[in-house]
Amino acid sequence: MADDIPHGAAGRFSAWQATYITVLGRTEISYSLEGLNVAVAMEKELLCKDFLARPKQLLIDGKWVNAESGKTFEVYNPATEEVIAKVQEGGKADVDKAVRAARKAFETGPWRTMSTAQRQRLLMKLADAIEAHADELAQIETLDNGKPINESRYVDVVQTVETFRYYAGWATKLEGETINANSNFFTYTLREPVGVVGQIIPWNFPMLMAAWKLGPALACGNTVVLKPAEQTPLSALRIGELALEVGFPAGVINIITGFGPDSAGSAISEHMDIDKVAFTGEENTGRIIVKASAGNLKRVSLELGGKAPNIVFADADIDAAVKGAITGIFFNQGQVCCAGSRLFLESKIHDEFMTKLTERVKQIKQGHGLDDKTVIGPQVSKEQQERILNYIDIAQKEGAKLACGGGTPKDLQKGYFVEPTIFTGCTNDMRIAKEEVFGPVLAVIPFKTTEEVAEAANKTTFGLSGAVWTKDVKKAHKLASQIKAGTIWVNCYNAFDPAVPFGGYKMSGYGRELGKHSIELYTNIKSVWVNLAE
């Protein structure tokens, strides 16, 4: 029995705490709910069938409407390659309409005059509605993205609910301050919403990234134009439906489905009446957004890619570190910006570690996400599958040695699957060690000294995350301070909580999401001077 399953659910989920267990490739999940052990099994009935059957329109000004162009595009189930929905292809004209609606709601609508307590209640109601439809939303996410249903239900949905609840709490706690700068003046600050916010989210965690963006923006009193990724738009649309049902005013949340370059994404980035853009995705698109924002110097926050070092010392708990390495690279099929894709092993434990690691990885069950025994599902798209397979080919040509995986599963004829793949004999200057593969591909690099591994860990253009496995507290703290990254895990991996900030150094972007720090992204500070002199 081994706790092998990647668990972003390792963070605190209030009443919920997940434990993933793999027995010879078979996955079971047990949960603790306020101290009571509850065995959880997904219902076999397709709970989202009514949603899938409904038209998929744009949400603009509280109404579901078709795109001005009349165009639609198809959304695929990556496990079967079948079309599961047709979605409206929003473009510039639709973004313009959505921005006008958001501006009206911000400037003159009830959202502006609503008390912070009322905004808090709406966010709480939305969280409750998502929780009430948890199994349905989990199925939507799995069908759309491909991830295992147990991850969708007990990681993505749970963290989505917790994120909205966390930021609901912030709605009533936004404060200014008084400053005793000069006795002739009464000086104070106001913390005010930025205004109309454009938010562009990725396809790897569609529902959770929507919560990371919507939660703080709405808590601060902004209005939003949200563009989900074209590969995975469905959960955002369902959350949009729930937002209307619980009473969000028209124009506060607008959702435009469509493509990025020369389409809805570009229109949001360039729009002269959008006050801020928040983007999560790959760094090349981040550069484009920054350039596009120059028109009105709108504020920008970016959460981009990573190439995280996962460092294991000889004095570490080897079994725990093996599980952490699996968590670090194979969670969500490796499609994680903070994935531990560079595994640094102290030379003296290299062989022992690799034996344990490959044995466990070969037991992992790969298959259709709706199968509750599945641990690794398909990649999100054919394009992503081909990208990853190309990197595997490049690694072999550069001299890396294949320890396991390296292709597509022979027993899965359909779907965009890639086997969990591990390379040994890697160097830090190989492409799979430098470039973000964004798939289940691990580069193993040996090291001998702390100084050597610290230098190698930082030899990357990215700086999103990293991990250190050691029983030496001094060594752990020292490396945590030396690694140039926004998050460092010590003797764990992929632990998250809405209260803890997340973001990157270097090419991994700027700005911090989650925690109180994201409030800075969505508010302006105004200084007020009142003359008291006679």
Secondary structure, DSSP 8 states (H G I E B T S, - for coil): -B--S--TBTS-BTTEEEEEEEETTEEEEEEEETTEEEE----SS-TTHHHHHS-B-EEETTEEE--TT--EEEEEETTTTEEEEEEE---HHHHHHHHHHHHHHHHTSHHHHS-HHHHHHHHHHHHHHHHHTHHHHHHHHHHHH---HHHIIIIIHHHHHHHHHHHHHHTT-----EE---TTEEEEEEEEE--EEEEE--SSSHHHHHHHHHHHHHHTT-EEEEE--TTS-HHHHHHHHHHHHHT--TTTEEE----STTSHHHHHHH-TT--EEEEES-HHHHHHHHHHGGGTT-EEEEE-----EEEE-TTS-HHHHHHHHHHHHHGGGG--TT---EEEEEGGGHHHHHHHHHHHHTT--B--TTSTT-SB---S-HHHHHHHHHHHHHHHHTT-EEEE--S--TT--SS-----EEEES--TTSHHHHS---SSEEEEEEE--HHHHHHHHT-SSEESEEEEE-S-HHHHHHHHHHS-SSEEEES-SSB--TTS-B--EETTEES-BSTTHHHHHTEEEEEEEEE---
